[in-house]
Amino acid sequence: MDSGLVRIHAALISSTIERTKLARRTVKIFLTGVDGYIGTLLAPLLMRRGHDVLGLDAGFYRSGWLYSDPDLDALPKTISKDLRRVEPRDLEGVDCIMHLAELSNDPLGEMQPHVTLAINHQASVRLATLAKQAGITRFIYASSCSVYGASRHEGLTENADPSPQTTYAQCKVMVENDLRTLADHRFSPVFLRNATAYGASPRMRFDIVLNNLCGLARTTRRIVMTSDGTPWRPLVHVLDICKAFVCAAEAPRDSIHNQTFNVGDNRENYQIRDVATIVAAEFPGCAVVLGSDGNDRRSYRVSFAKIQSRLPGFSCDWTAVKGAEQLRALFDRIDLSPEQFAFPAFTRVEALKQLLRTGQLNHELFWTR
């Protein structure tokens, strides 16, 4: 697959949204987590669409940069600050907040649960409260399909009862509940419950399933699963997540006010062993190794009918098969090595462990002097 695939599909997002002929206006967007896996792709996309982007990031993962792309060179002005220390003056002139900056994924959330609660729940609600006080009318929250946790039901809709199994997922539910109480005619929160992400980003993550299995296949010739492969997960490409954020920012208020959207596609619900099969087809000759982790009870199949029909301009451009092709092409282009794959910044929990071990972060995950 062409090595410019990231660039081509970033442009495709813009053209697809344009065809919906949304009545959009240029706004100032405060993007938290701007230096992260999603934010690194989302910020240039917003800027290409004419929006003024102000970023915020604590900088935990800035040491990791997997590849460069000319379309990602335009960087927004960024405040280097912990989410817990945002001040009202940081939000001056902002029209919309896109909130990505939380401790991401379940293992990281369990490393220090009290810090996860402080950042992911308390600081997120505080940010929304400051936003409302500042007159910011739209708040787009990056939630997660992990709130469904362990469910025997198929096609879970946004109305299904959450069943969070981890601190990370519990915080997502609490933030959603607290922000709903803030909603009124002046303040419109919208909750994007993203499926499990995959796909190429300069601030790469190798701790999410498709990316991890592709990286293992490339560097070890083995596709190793921690589970027996039977759990279900919905997958969504990182660029389709970016597209959902753009659509939520530019949609009419009545389309998104206090609404929850599962972000993904009905066809992209997979058992983990099916994901391994997709990876094996793209990286032939690899051994597939099943695990036996019985402690992880997470398994859920999700319905994405609502976002496809009710969020103007949104549809998924990617499939897991195309995502595996993209990653193989990228790995070939940069000649991904085992050392790159194992670099701590590309695995969130390992990055923070290293920063804690070296004394760069204290036990509350604040930078030390």
C-alpha contacts under 8 A as a table, 3 or more apart, distances in Angstrom:
res1	aa1	res2	aa2	distance
1	M	5	L	7.34
1	M	325	E	6.54
1	M	326	Q	6.56
1	M	329	A	5.69
2	D	5	L	5.61
2	D	329	A	7.03
3	S	6	V	7.63
3	S	326	Q	7.98
3	S	329	A	6.10
3	S	330	L	6.29
3	S	333	R	6.83
4	G	7	R	5.34
4	G	8	I	6.15
5	L	8	I	5.00
5	L	9	H	6.05
5	L	326	Q	6.91
6	V	9	H	5.45
6	V	10	A	6.13
6	V	200	A	7.30
6	V	326	Q	7.99
7	R	10	A	5.16
7	R	11	A	6.41
7	R	69	D	7.31
7	R	71	D	6.36
8	I	11	A	5.31
8	I	12	L	6.26
9	H	12	L	4.59
9	H	13	I	6.26
9	H	239	L	7.73
10	A	13	I	5.32
10	A	14	S	6.91
10	A	45	L	7.04
10	A	239	L	6.96
11	A	14	S	5.32
11	A	15	S	6.37
12	L	15	S	5.09
12	L	16	T	5.95
13	I	16	T	5.23
13	I	17	I	6.22
13	I	239	L	7.79
13	I	240	D	7.93
13	I	243	K	6.18
14	S	17	I	5.29
14	S	18	E	6.08
14	S	45	L	7.64
14	S	49	R	7.36
15	S	18	E	5.00
15	S	19	R	6.34
16	T	19	R	5.33
16	T	20	T	7.12
16	T	313	G	7.14
17	I	20	T	5.47
17	I	21	K	7.39
17	I	22	L	7.71
17	I	247	C	7.33
17	I	313	G	5.11
17	I	314	F	7.30
18	E	21	K	5.42
18	E	22	L	7.00
19	R	313	G	7.80
20	T	312	P	7.06
20	T	313	G	5.37
22	L	250	E	7.05
22	L	251	A	6.92
22	L	312	P	7.65
22	L	313	G	7.83
23	A	250	E	7.60
23	A	251	A	7.88
23	A	252	P	7.86
24	R	250	E	5.36
24	R	251	A	7.39
25	R	250	E	7.50
26	T	50	G	5.93
26	T	51	H	5.01
26	T	52	D	7.38
27	V	51	H	5.32
27	V	52	D	6.19
27	V	94	V	7.74
27	V	95	D	5.95
27	V	96	C	7.25
28	K	51	H	6.02
28	K	52	D	4.55
28	K	53	V	5.84
28	K	54	L	7.39
28	K	93	G	7.11
28	K	94	V	5.08
28	K	95	D	5.29
28	K	96	C	6.49
29	I	51	H	7.00
29	I	52	D	6.09
29	I	53	V	4.90
29	I	54	L	6.16
29	I	94	V	5.97
29	I	95	D	6.11
29	I	96	C	4.88
29	I	97	I	5.63
29	I	98	M	7.03
30	F	53	V	6.07
30	F	54	L	4.91
30	F	55	G	5.78
30	F	56	L	7.43
30	F	91	L	7.37
30	F	94	V	6.38
30	F	95	D	7.93
30	F	96	C	6.29
30	F	97	I	4.72
30	F	98	M	6.17
31	L	34	V	5.75
31	L	39	G	7.46
31	L	43	A	7.55
31	L	53	V	6.82
31	L	54	L	6.14
31	L	55	G	4.74
31	L	56	L	6.20
31	L	97	I	6.05
31	L	98	M	4.89
31	L	99	H	6.11
31	L	100	L	7.30
32	T	39	G	7.75
32	T	55	G	5.73
32	T	56	L	4.60
32	T	57	D	6.03
32	T	83	L	7.90
32	T	97	I	7.81
32	T	98	M	6.40
32	T	99	H	5.06
32	T	100	L	5.36
32	T	101	A	5.03
33	G	36	G	5.37
33	G	39	G	5.83
33	G	55	G	7.27
33	G	56	L	5.95
33	G	57	D	4.92
33	G	58	A	7.68
33	G	99	H	7.16
33	G	100	L	5.05
33	G	101	A	4.06
33	G	102	E	7.53
34	V	38	I	7.63
34	V	39	G	4.15
34	V	40	T	5.80
34	V	42	L	7.92
34	V	43	A	6.75
34	V	55	G	5.27
34	V	56	L	5.93
34	V	57	D	5.88
34	V	78	T	7.69
34	V	100	L	7.75
34	V	101	A	7.80
35	D	39	G	5.63
35	D	40	T	5.27
35	D	57	D	6.14
35	D	59	G	7.04
35	D	61	Y	7.64
35	D	62	R	6.85
35	D	203	R	7.28
36	G	39	G	5.04
36	G	40	T	5.72
36	G	61	Y	7.16
36	G	203	R	5.88
37	Y	40	T	6.00
37	Y	41	L	7.42
37	Y	201	S	5.96
37	Y	202	P	7.29
37	Y	203	R	4.86
37	Y	204	M	5.77
37	Y	205	R	6.57
38	I	41	L	5.60
38	I	42	L	6.05
38	I	100	L	7.99
38	I	201	S	7.42
38	I	238	V	6.29
38	I	239	L	7.95
38	I	241	I	7.78
38	I	242	C	7.02
39	G	42	L	4.82
39	G	43	A	5.78
39	G	100	L	7.44
40	T	43	A	5.94
40	T	44	P	7.30
40	T	72	L	7.64
40	T	201	S	7.26
40	T	202	P	7.19
40	T	203	R	6.82
41	L	44	P	6.05
41	L	45	L	6.62
41	L	72	L	7.01
41	L	201	S	6.83
41	L	239	L	7.38
41	L	242	C	7.31
42	L	45	L	5.17
42	L	46	L	6.23
42	L	239	L	7.88
42	L	242	C	5.35
43	A	46	L	5.24
43	A	47	M	6.25
43	A	53	V	6.79
43	A	75	L	7.38
43	A	76	P	6.93
44	P	47	M	4.99
44	P	48	R	6.07
44	P	71	D	7.38
44	P	72	L	5.92
44	P	73	D	7.87
44	P	74	A	6.09
44	P	75	L	6.74
44	P	76	P	7.70
45	L	48	R	5.16
45	L	49	R	6.44
46	L	49	R	5.13
46	L	50	G	6.65
46	L	51	H	5.55
46	L	52	D	7.75
46	L	53	V	7.21
46	L	246	V	7.11
47	M	50	G	5.10
47	M	51	H	5.02
47	M	52	D	6.30
47	M	53	V	6.60
47	M	76	P	7.98
48	R	51	H	7.35
53	V	76	P	5.80
53	V	77	K	7.14
54	L	76	P	6.02
54	L	77	K	5.36
54	L	78	T	5.77
54	L	79	I	7.63
55	G	76	P	6.41
55	G	77	K	6.08
55	G	78	T	4.22
55	G	79	I	5.99
56	L	78	T	5.38
56	L	79	I	4.72
56	L	80	S	5.96
56	L	81	K	6.45
56	L	83	L	7.77
57	D	78	T	7.24
57	D	79	I	6.53
57	D	80	S	5.30
57	D	81	K	5.85
57	D	82	D	6.64
57	D	83	L	7.49
57	D	101	A	7.05
58	A	80	S	5.55
58	A	81	K	4.94
58	A	82	D	4.67
58	A	83	L	7.09
59	G	62	R	5.33
59	G	80	S	6.80
59	G	81	K	7.97
60	F	63	S	7.95
60	F	351	A	7.37
60	F	352	L	7.16
61	Y	64	G	5.92
61	Y	203	R	7.60
61	Y	345	A	5.16
61	Y	346	F	7.65
61	Y	348	R	7.66
61	Y	351	A	6.86
62	R	65	W	7.33
62	R	203	R	7.69
62	R	345	A	7.49
63	S	345	A	6.30
64	G	202	P	7.83
64	G	203	R	5.91
64	G	204	M	7.42
64	G	343	F	7.65
64	G	344	P	8.00
64	G	345	A	5.02
64	G	346	F	6.35
65	W	68	S	7.82
65	W	202	P	5.07
65	W	203	R	5.21
65	W	204	M	7.11
66	L	201	S	7.59
66	L	202	P	4.85
66	L	203	R	6.42
66	L	204	M	6.34
66	L	340	Q	7.89
67	Y	201	S	7.92
67	Y	202	P	5.23
67	Y	334	I	7.21
68	S	72	L	7.35
68	S	73	D	7.96
68	S	202	P	6.59
69	D	72	L	5.43
69	D	73	D	6.88
70	P	73	D	5.44
71	D	74	A	7.12
72	L	75	L	7.33
81	K	85	R	6.69
81	K	86	V	7.15
82	D	85	R	5.44
82	D	86	V	7.01
82	D	366	F	7.48
83	L	86	V	5.60
83	L	101	A	7.10
83	L	119	I	7.08
83	L	123	A	6.40
83	L	124	S	7.78
83	L	127	L	7.97
84	R	118	A	7.98
84	R	119	I	6.49
84	R	123	A	5.18
86	V	90	D	6.57
86	V	127	L	7.32
87	E	90	D	5.43
87	E	91	L	7.37
88	P	91	L	5.49
88	P	92	E	6.99
88	P	130	L	6.42
88	P	134	A	7.24
89	R	92	E	5.36
91	L	94	V	5.54
91	L	131	A	7.24
91	L	134	A	7.23
92	E	134	A	7.42
94	V	97	I	7.47
94	V	136	I	6.32
95	D	135	G	8.00
95	D	136	I	5.06
95	D	137	T	6.27
95	D	138	R	6.89
96	C	136	I	6.00
96	C	137	T	6.39
96	C	138	R	4.80
96	C	139	F	5.85
96	C	140	I	7.69
96	C	249	A	7.31
97	I	131	A	7.82
97	I	136	I	7.67
97	I	138	R	6.38
97	I	139	F	4.81
97	I	140	I	6.06
98	M	139	F	6.14
98	M	140	I	4.77
98	M	141	Y	6.18
98	M	142	A	7.66
98	M	245	F	7.61
99	H	124	S	7.99
99	H	139	F	7.47
99	H	140	I	6.16
99	H	141	Y	5.10
99	H	142	A	6.05
100	L	141	Y	6.94
100	L	142	A	5.46
102	E	119	I	6.36
102	E	120	N	5.12
102	E	124	S	7.99
103	L	108	L	6.69
103	L	109	G	6.47
103	L	116	T	6.49
103	L	119	I	7.23
103	L	120	N	6.49
103	L	168	Y	7.80
104	S	108	L	6.57
104	S	109	G	7.08
104	S	168	Y	7.43
104	S	348	R	7.38
105	N	108	L	5.73
105	N	109	G	6.32
105	N	168	Y	6.45
106	D	109	G	5.00
106	D	110	E	6.31
106	D	166	T	6.21
106	D	167	T	7.13
106	D	168	Y	5.45
106	D	169	A	7.44
107	P	110	E	5.23
107	P	111	M	6.37
107	P	349	V	6.79
108	L	111	M	5.23
108	L	112	Q	7.58
108	L	348	R	6.83
108	L	349	V	4.95
109	G	112	Q	6.39
109	G	113	P	5.81
109	G	116	T	5.52
109	G	166	T	7.50
109	G	167	T	5.77
109	G	168	Y	5.07
110	E	113	P	5.18
110	E	116	T	7.77
110	E	166	T	7.20
110	E	167	T	6.27
110	E	168	Y	7.50
111	M	349	V	7.82
112	Q	115	V	5.52
112	Q	116	T	6.32
113	P	116	T	4.90
113	P	117	L	6.19
113	P	167	T	6.33
114	H	117	L	5.14
114	H	118	A	6.29
115	V	118	A	4.93
115	V	119	I	6.16
115	V	364	E	6.12
115	V	365	L	7.48
116	T	119	I	5.29
116	T	120	N	5.51
116	T	121	H	7.47
116	T	167	T	7.25
116	T	168	Y	7.08
116	T	171	C	7.97
117	L	120	N	5.41
117	L	121	H	5.11
117	L	122	Q	6.40
117	L	167	T	7.52
117	L	171	C	6.52
118	A	121	H	5.92
118	A	122	Q	5.00
118	A	123	A	6.12
119	I	122	Q	5.92
119	I	123	A	4.92
119	I	124	S	6.75
120	N	123	A	6.22
120	N	124	S	5.79
120	N	168	Y	7.59
120	N	171	C	6.03
120	N	172	K	7.50
120	N	175	V	7.93
121	H	124	S	5.32
121	H	125	V	6.19
121	H	171	C	5.23
121	H	172	K	7.28
121	H	174	M	6.69
121	H	175	V	5.64
122	Q	125	V	5.33
122	Q	126	R	6.11
123	A	126	R	4.93
123	A	127	L	6.07
124	S	127	L	5.10
124	S	128	A	6.39
124	S	175	V	6.93
125	V	128	A	5.10
125	V	129	T	6.16
125	V	175	V	6.22
125	V	178	D	6.89
125	V	179	L	6.73
126	R	129	T	5.00
126	R	130	L	6.15
127	L	130	L	5.13
127	L	131	A	6.09
128	A	131	A	4.89
128	A	132	K	6.23
128	A	139	F	7.13
128	A	179	L	7.09
129	T	132	K	5.21
129	T	133	Q	6.25
129	T	182	L	7.61
130	L	133	Q	5.05
130	L	134	A	6.10
131	A	134	A	5.06
131	A	135	G	6.39
131	A	136	I	5.21
131	A	137	T	7.87
131	A	139	F	7.88
132	K	135	G	5.17
132	K	136	I	5.58
132	K	137	T	7.02
132	K	182	L	7.89
132	K	186	R	7.80
132	K	187	F	6.10
133	Q	136	I	7.58
135	G	186	R	7.35
135	G	187	F	7.65
136	I	139	F	7.68
136	I	187	F	6.89
137	T	186	R	5.79
137	T	187	F	4.54
137	T	188	S	5.80
138	R	187	F	6.03
138	R	188	S	4.85
138	R	189	P	5.80
138	R	190	V	7.71
138	R	249	A	7.56
139	F	187	F	7.66
139	F	188	S	6.20
139	F	189	P	4.55
139	F	190	V	6.27
140	I	189	P	5.86
140	I	190	V	4.98
140	I	191	F	6.11
140	I	192	L	7.27
140	I	245	F	7.33
140	I	248	A	7.23
140	I	249	A	7.48
141	Y	189	P	7.27
141	Y	190	V	6.17
141	Y	191	F	4.97
141	Y	192	L	6.08
142	A	191	F	6.43
142	A	192	L	5.30
142	A	193	R	6.48
142	A	194	N	7.05
143	S	172	K	5.74
143	S	176	E	7.86
143	S	191	F	6.08
143	S	192	L	5.33
143	S	193	R	4.38
143	S	194	N	6.21
144	S	147	V	6.13
144	S	169	A	7.37
144	S	172	K	7.00
144	S	192	L	7.06
144	S	193	R	3.97
144	S	194	N	4.60
144	S	195	A	6.28
144	S	196	T	7.87
144	S	262	N	7.99
145	C	148	Y	5.90
145	C	149	G	7.87
145	C	193	R	5.08
145	C	194	N	5.61
145	C	195	A	5.22
145	C	196	T	7.45
145	C	262	N	6.86
145	C	302	V	7.75
146	S	149	G	5.27
146	S	164	P	6.74
146	S	169	A	5.75
146	S	195	A	7.66
146	S	298	R	7.81
147	V	162	P	5.33
147	V	163	S	5.92
147	V	164	P	4.70
147	V	165	Q	7.74
147	V	169	A	4.98
147	V	170	Q	6.93
147	V	172	K	6.85
147	V	173	V	6.51
148	Y	151	S	6.67
148	Y	156	L	7.85
148	Y	160	A	7.87
148	Y	161	D	7.37
148	Y	162	P	4.71
148	Y	163	S	4.85
148	Y	164	P	5.90
148	Y	300	Y	6.47
149	G	162	P	7.12
149	G	163	S	4.89
149	G	164	P	4.69
149	G	165	Q	5.39
149	G	169	A	7.74
149	G	297	R	7.47
149	G	298	R	4.85
149	G	299	S	6.27
149	G	300	Y	6.53
150	A	163	S	6.16
150	A	164	P	7.46
150	A	165	Q	7.18
150	A	297	R	5.83
150	A	298	R	4.59
150	A	299	S	5.01
150	A	300	Y	6.08
151	S	163	S	7.38
151	S	298	R	7.76
151	S	299	S	6.24
151	S	300	Y	5.48
151	S	301	R	7.99
152	R	299	S	7.82
152	R	300	Y	7.16
153	H	156	L	6.66
153	H	300	Y	7.50
153	H	301	R	7.31
154	E	300	Y	7.35
154	E	301	R	5.25
154	E	302	V	6.69
154	E	303	S	7.98
155	G	301	R	5.42
155	G	302	V	4.43
155	G	303	S	4.34
156	L	159	N	7.82
156	L	160	A	5.92
156	L	300	Y	7.66
156	L	301	R	6.17
156	L	302	V	4.38
156	L	303	S	5.21
157	T	160	A	5.48
157	T	262	N	7.57
157	T	302	V	6.40
157	T	303	S	5.21
157	T	304	F	7.28
158	E	260	T	6.35
158	E	261	F	6.57
158	E	262	N	6.57
162	P	173	V	7.44
164	P	167	T	7.84
164	P	169	A	5.09
164	P	170	Q	5.33
164	P	173	V	7.76
165	Q	169	A	6.61
165	Q	170	Q	7.22
165	Q	297	R	7.58
165	Q	298	R	7.00
166	T	169	A	5.32
166	T	170	Q	6.11
167	T	170	Q	4.98
167	T	171	C	6.10
168	Y	171	C	5.35
168	Y	172	K	6.58
169	A	172	K	5.07
169	A	173	V	6.52
170	Q	173	V	5.23
170	Q	174	M	6.28
171	C	174	M	5.02
171	C	175	V	6.06
172	K	175	V	5.28
172	K	176	E	6.23
173	V	176	E	5.21
173	V	177	N	6.22
174	M	177	N	5.13
174	M	178	D	6.11
175	V	178	D	5.15
175	V	179	L	5.97
176	E	179	L	5.30
176	E	180	R	6.20
176	E	191	F	7.00
177	N	180	R	5.34
177	N	181	T	6.91
178	D	181	T	5.51
178	D	182	L	7.04
179	L	182	L	5.13
179	L	183	A	6.72
179	L	189	P	6.77
180	R	183	A	5.35
180	R	189	P	7.08
180	R	258	N	6.31
182	L	187	F	7.17
183	A	186	R	7.59
183	A	187	F	5.26
183	A	188	S	5.52
183	A	189	P	6.36
183	A	257	H	7.90
183	A	258	N	6.40
184	D	187	F	5.28
184	D	188	S	6.70
185	H	188	S	7.38
188	S	253	R	7.49
188	S	256	I	7.53
188	S	257	H	4.87
188	S	258	N	5.76
189	P	256	I	7.77
189	P	257	H	6.13
189	P	258	N	5.03
189	P	259	Q	7.34
190	V	248	A	7.63
190	V	256	I	5.89
190	V	257	H	6.16
190	V	258	N	5.14
190	V	259	Q	5.11
190	V	260	T	6.01
190	V	261	F	7.97
191	F	258	N	7.49
191	F	259	Q	6.24
191	F	260	T	4.58
191	F	261	F	6.20
192	L	244	A	7.82
192	L	245	F	7.93
192	L	260	T	6.04
192	L	261	F	5.08
192	L	262	N	6.05
192	L	263	V	6.24
193	R	260	T	7.16
193	R	261	F	5.93
193	R	262	N	4.63
193	R	263	V	5.69
194	N	197	A	7.37
194	N	236	V	7.42
194	N	241	I	6.95
194	N	262	N	6.03
194	N	263	V	4.66
194	N	264	G	6.87
195	A	233	R	7.68
195	A	234	P	5.29
195	A	235	L	5.16
195	A	236	V	5.55
195	A	262	N	7.22
195	A	263	V	5.94
195	A	264	G	5.94
196	T	208	I	7.30
196	T	209	V	7.89
196	T	233	R	7.01
196	T	234	P	6.05
196	T	235	L	4.66
196	T	236	V	5.95
197	A	208	I	7.00
197	A	235	L	5.83
197	A	236	V	5.00
197	A	237	H	5.46
197	A	238	V	5.60
197	A	241	I	7.93
198	Y	208	I	6.84
198	Y	209	V	7.52
198	Y	210	L	5.90
198	Y	211	N	5.82
198	Y	235	L	7.09
198	Y	236	V	6.31
198	Y	237	H	4.97
198	Y	238	V	5.78
198	Y	323	G	7.11
199	G	210	L	7.90
199	G	211	N	6.60
199	G	237	H	5.53
199	G	238	V	5.78
199	G	239	L	7.80
199	G	323	G	5.59
199	G	324	A	7.70
199	G	326	Q	7.24
199	G	327	L	6.61
200	A	204	M	6.58
200	A	238	V	7.62
200	A	326	Q	7.28
200	A	327	L	6.26
200	A	330	L	7.65
201	S	204	M	4.95
201	S	205	R	7.83
201	S	238	V	7.97
203	R	346	F	7.12
204	M	346	F	5.44
205	R	208	I	6.57
205	R	211	N	7.06
205	R	212	N	7.97
205	R	346	F	4.69
205	R	347	T	5.81
205	R	348	R	7.41
206	F	209	V	7.75
206	F	211	N	5.29
206	F	212	N	4.64
206	F	215	G	7.03
206	F	341	F	7.18
206	F	346	F	5.58
206	F	347	T	5.61
207	D	211	N	7.15
207	D	212	N	5.65
207	D	346	F	7.35
207	D	347	T	5.20
207	D	348	R	7.14
208	I	211	N	5.74
208	I	212	N	5.68
209	V	212	N	5.08
209	V	213	L	6.08
210	L	213	L	5.26
210	L	214	C	6.12
210	L	275	V	6.74
210	L	276	A	7.96
210	L	279	V	7.62
210	L	320	A	7.86
210	L	324	A	7.41
211	N	214	C	5.21
211	N	215	G	6.04
211	N	327	L	7.58
212	N	215	G	5.10
212	N	216	L	6.13
213	L	216	L	5.07
213	L	217	A	6.07
213	L	223	I	5.56
213	L	224	V	6.83
213	L	225	M	7.83
213	L	276	A	6.95
213	L	279	V	6.83
214	C	217	A	5.04
214	C	218	R	6.18
214	C	223	I	7.60
214	C	279	V	6.01
214	C	283	F	7.77
214	C	324	A	6.88
214	C	327	L	7.06
214	C	328	R	7.35
215	G	218	R	5.18
215	G	219	T	6.14
215	G	341	F	6.45
216	L	219	T	5.28
216	L	220	T	5.38
216	L	221	R	6.62
216	L	222	R	6.02
216	L	223	I	5.90
216	L	224	V	7.32
217	A	220	T	5.64
217	A	221	R	4.49
217	A	222	R	5.06
217	A	223	I	5.38
217	A	279	V	7.62
217	A	280	A	7.69
217	A	283	F	6.35
217	A	286	C	6.25
218	R	221	R	5.90
218	R	283	F	7.11
218	R	328	R	7.79
218	R	331	F	7.53
218	R	336	L	7.54
219	T	336	L	7.36
219	T	337	S	6.22
219	T	338	P	5.19
219	T	341	F	7.50
220	T	338	P	7.62
221	R	285	G	7.21
221	R	286	C	4.64
221	R	287	A	6.59
222	R	286	C	4.99
222	R	287	A	4.74
222	R	288	V	5.99
222	R	289	V	7.13
223	I	276	A	6.71
223	I	279	V	7.86
223	I	280	A	7.44
223	I	286	C	6.52
223	I	287	A	6.01
223	I	288	V	4.70
223	I	289	V	5.96
224	V	288	V	6.09
224	V	289	V	4.71
224	V	290	L	6.27
224	V	291	G	7.29
225	M	228	D	7.10
225	M	229	G	6.88
225	M	289	V	6.18
225	M	290	L	5.18
225	M	291	G	5.21
226	T	290	L	6.77
226	T	291	G	4.28
226	T	292	S	6.30
226	T	293	D	5.76
227	S	230	T	7.45
227	S	231	P	7.73
227	S	290	L	6.45
227	S	291	G	4.39
227	S	292	S	4.99
227	S	293	D	4.84
227	S	294	G	7.09
227	S	296	D	7.93
228	D	231	P	7.85
228	D	273	R	7.73
228	D	290	L	5.24
228	D	291	G	4.95
228	D	292	S	5.33
228	D	293	D	7.17
229	G	271	Q	6.42
229	G	272	I	4.66
229	G	273	R	4.30
229	G	274	D	7.82
229	G	290	L	6.60
229	G	291	G	7.52
230	T	271	Q	5.51
230	T	272	I	6.11
230	T	273	R	6.43
231	P	271	Q	5.42
231	P	272	I	6.01
231	P	298	R	6.92
231	P	299	S	4.77
231	P	300	Y	7.48
232	W	269	N	6.85
232	W	270	Y	5.49
232	W	271	Q	4.24
232	W	272	I	6.28
232	W	298	R	7.94
232	W	299	S	4.73
232	W	300	Y	5.27
232	W	301	R	6.08
233	R	269	N	5.72
233	R	270	Y	5.46
233	R	271	Q	6.18
233	R	272	I	6.99
233	R	299	S	6.32
233	R	300	Y	5.82
233	R	301	R	6.25
234	P	264	G	7.27
234	P	268	E	5.65
234	P	269	N	4.10
234	P	270	Y	6.03
234	P	300	Y	7.56
234	P	301	R	6.30
234	P	302	V	6.54
235	L	264	G	6.77
235	L	268	E	5.66
235	L	269	N	6.39
235	L	270	Y	7.48
235	L	320	A	7.15
236	V	240	D	6.62
236	V	241	I	7.08
236	V	263	V	7.38
236	V	264	G	5.25
236	V	265	D	7.40
236	V	268	E	7.24
236	V	316	C	7.97
236	V	318	W	7.50
236	V	319	T	7.44
236	V	320	A	7.59
237	H	240	D	5.23
237	H	241	I	6.53
237	H	318	W	6.15
237	H	319	T	7.32
237	H	320	A	7.62
237	H	323	G	7.04
238	V	241	I	5.02
238	V	242	C	6.36
239	L	242	C	4.88
239	L	243	K	6.16
240	D	243	K	4.84
240	D	244	A	6.27
240	D	264	G	7.69
240	D	315	S	7.81
240	D	316	C	5.67
240	D	317	D	6.65
240	D	318	W	7.12
241	I	244	A	5.10
241	I	245	F	6.49
241	I	263	V	6.90
241	I	264	G	7.97
242	C	245	F	5.19
242	C	246	V	6.35
243	K	246	V	5.12
243	K	247	C	6.17
243	K	314	F	6.97
244	A	247	C	5.10
244	A	248	A	6.08
244	A	263	V	7.13
244	A	314	F	6.24
245	F	248	A	5.06
245	F	249	A	6.15
246	V	249	A	5.15
246	V	250	E	6.23
247	C	250	E	5.22
247	C	251	A	5.73
247	C	311	L	6.91
247	C	312	P	6.54
247	C	313	G	6.15
247	C	314	F	6.46
248	A	251	A	5.35
248	A	256	I	6.70
248	A	311	L	7.10
251	A	255	S	6.40
251	A	256	I	7.00
251	A	311	L	7.23
251	A	312	P	6.29
252	P	255	S	5.52
252	P	256	I	7.12
253	R	256	I	5.57
253	R	257	H	5.66
254	D	257	H	5.60
255	S	259	Q	7.90
255	S	310	R	6.87
255	S	311	L	6.55
255	S	312	P	7.82
256	I	259	Q	5.23
256	I	260	T	7.97
256	I	311	L	7.39
261	F	304	F	7.74
261	F	306	K	6.62
261	F	307	I	5.57
262	N	302	V	7.70
262	N	303	S	7.26
262	N	304	F	5.59
262	N	306	K	7.45
262	N	307	I	6.52
263	V	304	F	6.49
263	V	307	I	6.71
264	G	268	E	7.19
264	G	304	F	5.85
264	G	316	C	6.67
265	D	268	E	5.42
265	D	269	N	7.72
265	D	303	S	7.55
265	D	304	F	5.39
265	D	305	A	7.78
265	D	308	Q	7.99
265	D	315	S	7.85
265	D	316	C	6.45
266	N	269	N	6.30
266	N	302	V	7.07
266	N	303	S	5.73
266	N	304	F	5.52
266	N	305	A	7.27
268	E	319	T	6.81
268	E	320	A	7.15
269	N	301	R	6.00
269	N	302	V	7.06
270	Y	273	R	8.00
270	Y	274	D	6.00
270	Y	275	V	6.59
271	Q	274	D	5.24
271	Q	275	V	6.71
272	I	275	V	5.04
272	I	276	A	6.38
273	R	276	A	4.93
273	R	277	T	6.29
274	D	277	T	4.97
274	D	278	I	6.36
275	V	278	I	5.09
275	V	279	V	6.32
275	V	320	A	7.72
276	A	279	V	5.08
276	A	280	A	6.06
276	A	288	V	7.24
277	T	280	A	5.00
277	T	281	A	6.25
278	I	281	A	5.28
278	I	282	E	6.63
278	I	320	A	7.56
278	I	321	V	6.21
278	I	324	A	7.28
279	V	282	E	5.20
279	V	283	F	6.08
279	V	321	V	7.98
279	V	324	A	6.18
280	A	283	F	5.00
280	A	284	P	5.48
280	A	285	G	7.45
280	A	286	C	6.30
280	A	288	V	7.60
281	A	284	P	5.56
282	E	324	A	6.57
282	E	325	E	6.48
282	E	328	R	7.19
283	F	286	C	6.50
283	F	328	R	7.62
293	D	296	D	6.50
294	G	297	R	7.17
303	S	306	K	7.79
304	F	307	I	5.87
304	F	308	Q	6.58
305	A	308	Q	5.33
305	A	309	S	6.32
306	K	309	S	5.33
306	K	310	R	5.66
306	K	311	L	7.64
307	I	310	R	5.28
307	I	311	L	5.14
307	I	314	F	6.97
307	I	315	S	7.93
308	Q	311	L	6.41
308	Q	314	F	6.04
308	Q	315	S	5.77
309	S	312	P	7.60
311	L	314	F	5.88
316	C	319	T	7.94
318	W	322	K	6.26
318	W	323	G	6.87
319	T	322	K	5.24
319	T	323	G	6.15
320	A	323	G	4.81
320	A	324	A	6.17
321	V	324	A	5.27
321	V	325	E	6.39
322	K	325	E	4.99
322	K	326	Q	6.12
323	G	326	Q	5.00
323	G	327	L	6.24
324	A	327	L	5.15
324	A	328	R	6.18
325	E	328	R	5.21
325	E	329	A	6.20
326	Q	329	A	5.20
326	Q	330	L	6.16
327	L	330	L	4.99
327	L	331	F	5.99
328	R	331	F	5.10
328	R	332	D	6.13
329	A	332	D	5.16
329	A	333	R	6.16
330	L	333	R	5.01
330	L	334	I	6.26
331	F	334	I	5.39
331	F	335	D	5.43
331	F	336	L	4.95
332	D	335	D	4.91
332	D	336	L	6.82
336	L	340	Q	6.33
336	L	341	F	7.01
337	S	340	Q	5.21
337	S	341	F	6.30
338	P	341	F	5.04
338	P	342	A	6.14
339	E	342	A	5.18
339	E	343	F	6.09
340	Q	343	F	5.11
341	F	346	F	7.37
342	A	346	F	7.38
342	A	347	T	7.80
343	F	346	F	5.87
343	F	347	T	7.43
344	P	347	T	5.44
344	P	348	R	7.24
344	P	350	E	5.10
344	P	351	A	4.61
344	P	354	Q	7.39
345	A	348	R	6.25
345	A	350	E	7.08
345	A	351	A	4.76
346	F	351	A	7.38
347	T	350	E	5.47
347	T	351	A	6.21
348	R	351	A	5.18
348	R	352	L	6.52
349	V	352	L	5.37
349	V	353	K	6.18
350	E	353	K	5.00
350	E	354	Q	6.14
351	A	354	Q	5.27
351	A	355	L	6.36
352	L	355	L	5.00
352	L	356	L	6.04
353	K	356	L	5.10
353	K	357	R	5.93
354	Q	357	R	5.02
354	Q	358	T	6.11
355	L	358	T	5.34
355	L	359	G	6.17
355	L	360	Q	5.08
355	L	361	L	5.53
356	L	359	G	5.11
356	L	360	Q	6.05
356	L	361	L	5.00
356	L	362	N	6.31
356	L	363	H	7.14
356	L	365	L	7.77
357	R	360	Q	7.76
358	T	361	L	7.80
359	G	362	N	6.43
359	G	368	T	7.21
360	Q	367	W	5.86
360	Q	368	T	5.46
360	Q	369	R	7.80
361	L	364	E	7.64
361	L	365	L	5.20
361	L	366	F	5.36
361	L	367	W	4.53
361	L	368	T	5.49
362	N	365	L	5.22
362	N	366	F	5.59
362	N	367	W	6.47
362	N	368	T	6.27
363	H	366	F	7.52
